[in-house]
Amino acid sequence: MKNVSIEERAVELAHYIINSKDTVRGAASKFGISKSTVHKDLSERLLKINPILAKEVRKILDKNKAERHIRGGMATKLKYSHLRNGKVG
């Protein structure tokens, strides 16, 4: 993502999130930037650049936030599933 303006990056991130339904963490990893930068781009900068696009992204971010505890629980379940399946007592 070199030589891209902040505004272009914010719009590109927005389109990525909308199309992929990815999380802030996933987008940060994909674009090689921090979660804080992704969040700032999508919640503050994009609002000034393109409020309509910002509103669409906000819906996805809110949905991801609401489902966060489920993903965390599934990750923990997967992490410890090998103990139940592989070992007895």
ZABA-903894 format. One record per residue: residue in three letters; x, y, z of N, C-alpha, C in turn. Coordinates in steps of 0.1 Angstrom, whole numbers, plus 2048, in hexadecimal, padded with zeros to 3 digits. Layout:
// ZABA-903894
+-----+------+------+------+-------+-------+-------+------+------+------+
:  aa : n.c1 : n.c2 : n.c3 : ca.c1 : ca.c2 : ca.c3 : c.c1 : c.c2 : c.c3 :
+-----+------+------+------+-------+-------+-------+------+------+------+
: ALA :    X :    Y :    Z :     X :     Y :     Z :    X :    Y :    Z :
...
+-----+------+------+------+-------+-------+-------+------+------+------+
//
This chain:
// ZABA-903894
+-----+------+------+------+-------+-------+-------+------+------+------+
:  aa : n.c1 : n.c2 : n.c3 : ca.c1 : ca.c2 : ca.c3 : c.c1 : c.c2 : c.c3 :
+-----+------+------+------+-------+-------+-------+------+------+------+
: MET :  808 :  7F4 :  800 :   800 :   800 :   800 :  809 :  80D :  800 :
: LYS :  814 :  80C :  7FA :   81D :   818 :   7F9 :  818 :  822 :  7EF :
: ASN :  81B :  82E :  7F2 :   818 :   839 :   7E9 :  809 :  83B :  7E7 :
: VAL :  801 :  838 :  7F1 :   7F2 :   83A :   7F1 :  7EF :  845 :  7FB :
: SER :  7E6 :  84E :  7F7 :   7E2 :   858 :   801 :  7DA :  852 :  80C :
: ILE :  7D9 :  859 :  817 :   7D1 :   855 :   822 :  7C2 :  853 :  81E :
: GLU :  7BD :  85D :  816 :   7AF :   85C :   811 :  7AD :  850 :  808 :
: GLU :  7B6 :  84E :  7FF :   7B5 :   842 :   7F6 :  7B5 :  835 :  7FF :
: ARG :  7BE :  835 :  808 :   7BF :   829 :   811 :  7B2 :  826 :  819 :
: ALA :  7AC :  831 :  81E :   7A0 :   830 :   825 :  794 :  82A :  81C :
: VAL :  794 :  82F :  810 :   789 :   82B :   807 :  78C :  81C :  803 :
: GLU :  799 :  819 :  800 :   79C :   80B :   7FD :  799 :  801 :  808 :
: LEU :  79C :  805 :  814 :   799 :   7FD :   820 :  78A :  7FB :  821 :
: ALA :  782 :  806 :  81F :   774 :   805 :   81F :  76E :  7FB :  815 :
: HIS :  773 :  7FC :  809 :   76E :   7F2 :   7FF :  772 :  7E4 :  802 :
: TYR :  77E :  7E2 :  808 :   783 :   7D5 :   80C :  77A :  7CF :  817 :
: ILE :  777 :  7D7 :  821 :   76E :   7D3 :   82C :  760 :  7CF :  827 :
: ILE :  75B :  7D8 :  81E :   74D :   7D6 :   819 :  74D :  7C9 :  811 :
: ASN :  757 :  7C7 :  808 :   756 :   7BB :   800 :  75A :  7AE :  807 :
: SER :  763 :  7AF :  810 :   768 :   7A3 :   817 :  761 :  7A0 :  824 :
: LYS :  75B :  7AA :  82A :   754 :   7A9 :   837 :  75F :  7A5 :  842 :
: ASP :  76B :  7A9 :  83F :   777 :   7A6 :   848 :  776 :  7AF :  854 :
: THR :  77E :  7AB :  85E :   77F :   7B3 :   86A :  789 :  7BE :  869 :
: VAL :  78A :  7C7 :  873 :   794 :   7D1 :   873 :  7A2 :  7CA :  874 :
: ARG :  7A3 :  7C0 :  87C :   7B0 :   7B9 :   87D :  7B4 :  7B2 :  870 :
: GLY :  7AA :  7AC :  869 :   7AD :   7A6 :   85D :  7B1 :  7B0 :  852 :
: ALA :  7AA :  7BB :  852 :   7AE :   7C6 :   848 :  7BC :  7CC :  84B :
: ALA :  7BF :  7CD :  858 :   7CC :   7D2 :   85C :  7D7 :  7C9 :  857 :
: SER :  7D5 :  7BC :  859 :   7DE :   7B2 :   854 :  7E0 :  7B3 :  845 :
: LYS :  7D5 :  7B3 :  83E :   7D5 :   7B3 :   82F :  7DC :  7BF :  82A :
: PHE :  7DA :  7CB :  830 :   7E0 :   7D7 :   82B :  7ED :  7DB :  831 :
: GLY :  7F1 :  7D3 :  83B :   7FE :   7D5 :   841 :  7FF :  7E2 :  84A :
: ILE :  7F4 :  7E5 :  850 :   7F3 :   7F1 :   859 :  7ED :  7ED :  866 :
: SER :  7ED :  7F6 :  870 :   7E8 :   7F2 :   87D :  7D9 :  7F3 :  87E :
: LYS :  7D4 :  7EB :  888 :   7C5 :   7EC :   88A :  7C0 :  7FA :  88D :
: SER :  7C9 :  801 :  894 :   7C5 :   80F :   898 :  7C4 :  818 :  88B :
: THR :  7CD :  816 :  882 :   7CC :   81D :   875 :  7C0 :  81A :  86D :
: VAL :  7BD :  80D :  86D :   7B1 :   808 :   865 :  7A5 :  80F :  86C :
: HIS :  7A4 :  80E :  879 :   798 :   813 :   880 :  797 :  822 :  87E :
: LYS :  7A2 :  82A :  87F :   7A1 :   838 :   87D :  79D :  83B :  86E :
: ASP :  7A3 :  834 :  865 :   7A0 :   837 :   857 :  791 :  835 :  854 :
: LEU :  78B :  82A :  85A :   77D :   826 :   857 :  773 :  82E :  85F :
: SER :  777 :  832 :  86B :   76D :   838 :   874 :  76E :  848 :  874 :
: GLU :  77A :  84D :  871 :   77B :   85C :   871 :  77E :  861 :  863 :
: ARG :  788 :  85D :  85D :   78C :   863 :   850 :  782 :  860 :  845 :
: LEU :  77D :  854 :  845 :   773 :   851 :   83A :  766 :  859 :  83C :
: LEU :  763 :  85C :  848 :   756 :   863 :   84A :  757 :  871 :  844 :
: LYS :  763 :  877 :  843 :   765 :   884 :   83D :  766 :  883 :  82E :
: ILE :  76C :  877 :  829 :   76E :   875 :   81B :  762 :  871 :  814 :
: ASN :  75B :  867 :  819 :   74F :   861 :   813 :  746 :  85C :  81E :
: PRO :  73D :  864 :  822 :   734 :   860 :   82D :  72B :  854 :  82A :
: ILE :  727 :  853 :  81E :   71E :   848 :   81A :  726 :  83A :  81B :
: LEU :  732 :  83A :  816 :   73B :   82F :   817 :  73E :  82B :  826 :
: ALA :  740 :  836 :  82D :   743 :   834 :   83C :  737 :  82D :  843 :
: LYS :  72B :  831 :  83F :   71F :   82B :   845 :  71E :  81C :  842 :
: GLU :  721 :  818 :  836 :   721 :   80A :   832 :  72B :  802 :  83A :
: VAL :  737 :  808 :  83B :   742 :   801 :   842 :  73E :  800 :  851 :
: ARG :  738 :  80B :  857 :   734 :   80B :   865 :  72B :  7FF :  868 :
: LYS :  722 :  7FC :  85F :   719 :   7F0 :   861 :  721 :  7E3 :  863 :
: ILE :  72B :  7E1 :  85A :   733 :   7D5 :   85B :  73B :  7D5 :  867 :
: LEU :  741 :  7E0 :  86B :   74A :   7E1 :   877 :  741 :  7DE :  883 :
: ASP :  735 :  7E4 :  884 :   72C :   7E1 :   88F :  728 :  7D3 :  890 :
: LYS :  726 :  7CD :  884 :   722 :   7BE :   884 :  72E :  7B6 :  889 :
: ASN :  73A :  7B9 :  884 :   746 :   7B2 :   889 :  748 :  7B3 :  898 :
: LYS :  746 :  7BF :  89D :   748 :   7C2 :   8AB :  73E :  7BA :  8B3 :
: ALA :  731 :  7B9 :  8AE :   727 :   7B1 :   8B5 :  72A :  7A2 :  8B5 :
: GLU :  731 :  79E :  8AB :   734 :   78F :   8AA :  742 :  78C :  8B0 :
: ARG :  749 :  796 :  8B5 :   757 :   794 :   8B9 :  758 :  789 :  8C4 :
: HIS :  74E :  789 :  8CE :   74F :   77F :   8D8 :  74D :  771 :  8D3 :
: ILE :  745 :  76F :  8C8 :   743 :   762 :   8C3 :  750 :  75D :  8BC :
: ARG :  756 :  766 :  8B4 :   763 :   762 :   8AE :  76E :  75E :  8B8 :
: GLY :  76E :  766 :  8C3 :   778 :   763 :   8CE :  775 :  755 :  8D4 :
: GLY :  768 :  752 :  8D6 :   764 :   746 :   8DC :  768 :  73A :  8D3 :
: MET :  766 :  73C :  8C6 :   769 :   731 :   8BC :  778 :  72F :  8BC :
: ALA :  780 :  73A :  8BD :   78E :   738 :   8BC :  793 :  731 :  8C8 :
: THR :  78D :  734 :  8D4 :   791 :   72D :   8E0 :  78D :  71E :  8DF :
: LYS :  781 :  71B :  8DA :   77C :   70E :   8D8 :  786 :  706 :  8CF :
: LEU :  78A :  70C :  8C4 :   793 :   705 :   8BB :  7A1 :  703 :  8C1 :
: LYS :  7A5 :  70D :  8C9 :   7B2 :   70C :   8CF :  7B3 :  700 :  8D9 :
: TYR :  7A8 :  6FD :  8E0 :   7A8 :   6F3 :   8EA :  7A2 :  6E6 :  8E5 :
: SER :  79D :  6E5 :  8D9 :   796 :   6D9 :   8D4 :  79F :  6CE :  8D3 :
: HIS :  7AC :  6D0 :  8D1 :   7B6 :   6C5 :   8CF :  7B7 :  6BE :  8DD :
: LEU :  7B5 :  6C4 :  8E8 :   7B6 :   6BE :   8F5 :  7AB :  6B4 :  8F7 :
: ARG :  79F :  6B7 :  8F3 :   794 :   6AE :   8F4 :  795 :  6A2 :  8EB :
: ASN :  79A :  6A5 :  8DE :   79A :   69B :   8D4 :  7A6 :  691 :  8D5 :
: GLY :  7B1 :  697 :  8DA :   7BE :   68F :   8DA :  7C1 :  688 :  8E7 :
: LYS :  7BE :  68E :  8F2 :   7C2 :   688 :   8FF :  7B6 :  685 :  908 :
: VAL :  7B8 :  67B :  90F :   7AE :   677 :   919 :  7B5 :  677 :  927 :
: GLY :  7AF :  680 :  930 :   7B4 :   681 :   93D :  7C2 :  684 :  93E :
+-----+------+------+------+-------+-------+-------+------+------+------+
//
